[in-house]
Amino acid sequence: MDARSIIAKLRREQVPTSKELTWFAQGLADGGVSDAQAGAFAMAVCMGGLGAKGRADLTVAMRDSGDVLSWDFDGPVIDKHSTGGVGDCVSLVLAPVLAELGAYVPMISGRGLGHTGGTLDKLESIPGVSTQIGQERLTQILHETGAAIVGATGQIAPADKRLYAIRDVTATVESLDLITASILSKKLAASPEALVLDVKVGSGAFMKTLEDARNLARALTETANAAGCRTSAVITDMNQPLAPALGNALEVAEVMKVLTDTHYTPLAEITAELGGVLLADAGMYATADEGRDKITDVIRDGRAAERFGHMMAAVGGPLQFVENWVRFLPEASVILEVPAQDTGYITAIDGEALGLAVVALGGGRQVEDDVIDPAVGLSAIVRLGDKVEKGGPLAVVHASREDAAQHAAETILRAITIRPDAVMAPVLVHERISS
């Protein structure tokens, strides 16, 4: 078996066998496959596709190229993944809720790259928090708190890490088969018994149309279920930021408002929807609606906030963070309110442009090793359908310099459309997909 014959097979539009894909994945992980061969493989998959079985075989092969975690807990191990959006801090709310209801949540997450924020970066805006921990400590934390949000070690799906870097420079990122294998190889390496996928669609998401989002959701659910993990997807709207803030510390502040306030927000609603589906798939509740109601109860009675505090303390955060989160989160030195230029209704929000504005402020990465400023970002962002008066606030910029704040303000004015006539706000949940 060799790389050339596998690539040639793909070139003839023949799908390699599971053994061949396993061999290739191991070659990616241990260097037996060259960069040129990896690039040719990615291009051949991008051009010809793998089909449902080949996609599942590649996913499992990439998962098995490194460590596959195992657990011995007295409750189900479950997880959630989002395809990425702006103002999307659901994981920080959902993980403690699921733990409070008796599940175990080893949530291996990533950092921000592009216009979407990274869950790990958000958590690390809390003083002292470290998300890079070994498996032994991860297991200990899960026994103590029921949930942990951590970064992947170098031994989790190393084939994906290698292939992703190749895809980035060979214009093959958009392949549905490779996207699916990349997402799921890392998630399935944590060995969840049930998984819910939050597939975002809209101006602030990678998938701009419902058809593209639906295709991705189906590919993900079919593949994960074929790999033995009970999985459903929920297509949710990202035509505006989910939370009214973008930026690491500012999004943590929105999480704390949800956990410590009874006010029901879109962030809380999406959390309950995703969690309800997941709890039903895990067999913890009879229906997704019943699970959703339980999640809402746990948020409103304060148990989720208490659990979140235990989670943060376990990874180095302040012991009294929940009680004093306003004092602990970093603040930017420049605060600038952005006034509306007209009176009217908010009819469109370019979420990707807002996300990139935060990156330009220093709140995200343009390249992988950029250092993030956790305090910068946007807050108090208007929502679709809101009426605004001329001179009224569209958003508030948090920056480290006056010139950066002014540049962000100009971006906001271009990204938010005001029209005389009102529009209906989009639904938050478009559809559920189960395989």
Phi, psi and omega in degrees: 000134180212162185297320184299318182292325178292317179295319179297322178298315178297322179297329178275010180063034173253139182274126177299156178287168178298324179294320179294319179292325176296316179299316182295318179298319177296324177294324174297319184288321186256004178089002179292340176256130182283166176300320180297317179292321178297318178295319178295321178298312181298318180294320180295320176295318181298321183280319188253337181078167182244343187076171186298313182292315179297322178297317178294320179296318179295320179300311180295320180297319179289324175301314186279003178285350179218208182289138170243117188287152176228154188224157175221081182242165180267015177213171182290145175263120186224164186205168180221147176221141175247143177281358171105134178200192180250139183069023183263096179240033182301319185304322183291334176273317188289318185304310179293329178296312180299319178297320180296333180271004173106004177268167173244132191231090173272088188267103178272116189240178184236181179256163182287140173207127188091208187273352181261145181280158180257137181300319181295321178297322179296312180298321184284359169285347174277124185306132175089342185290132174235128183257000179260098182227156181280170184295323181298315179291324177300314179299319179297315179297319179297322175296324184281317190240344180087344182210146175210135177249111190223167176272156178286143172281169179294347182263003175269117178045058180297334177298322179293317180302317180292312184293325180298317179297323178292317181299323184298330184254004180238015176058040179237017181297327189283352181302124181298321180295316182286325175299313181299311181296324180294311181298310190281332180299322179285317181294317183287341176294340176275000175056050175287150175275335177214148184217137172243138182247123177264100182264113185274147177219137177134191188295333180261007183250167174287325177268114186272337183242154180296324179298316179295318179296319180296319179297318179294316180300317180293318179299317181294312183292318179299317183291314181296319178294322177296331179276000174099010179249122180295117190222137171231161177234150174234123177272118185239155188279136176226041174276001172203159179303140180293308172266155182280026181214146175232139185122151195294301180293326181293325177286325174298322177299320178294322176300315182293327176296319178295318185285335186244005182230146181277358180294127183272122185241167174304324177299316178294322182295314179294322177302314181293321179297309181295315181295323178299315177299316182295316180296324177291318178296328179280355179079015181277334175222156187291323182225161177296325179295320178295317177298321179298318180296321179295320178297316178300319179298316184292326176291314187289331182270003173091355181293324179296321179297317179298318179295320178300319178299318177297318179300316182292319179298325182292337179249023171100002181285170180298142182294328182254033185298315184299320182285335187227035188298328180298321181288327186278329185286140182290151180238144178284156183276339181241123178240123185227121176276135182258113183274145175294144180271347181217165170266138180161203184245146177284115184249344178203144176226122177274093184296324179297319178297320178296318178299317179292331175296322178293320176301315180297330176288344183106008182268003178211183185250136168265330169229162193299328185261014175298143176270132184265141170266110187290344187272339188276162178150202180233145176222172178052041181285134178296164180243158177303134181094344179296145171264135179234148175262150176304129183090348177284161187285135170264326180189170175239129179267135175244115188222168177263345181219151180298317183294323178294321179296318180295320178296318178296321179299319178296321178296318180299317180298325178283331187276341184248123183261131178245129179229159181293329186261141181289153174234157175283135175292142181292154175293151179281322182246120180274313179190160173256144178229124176236147180270000000 
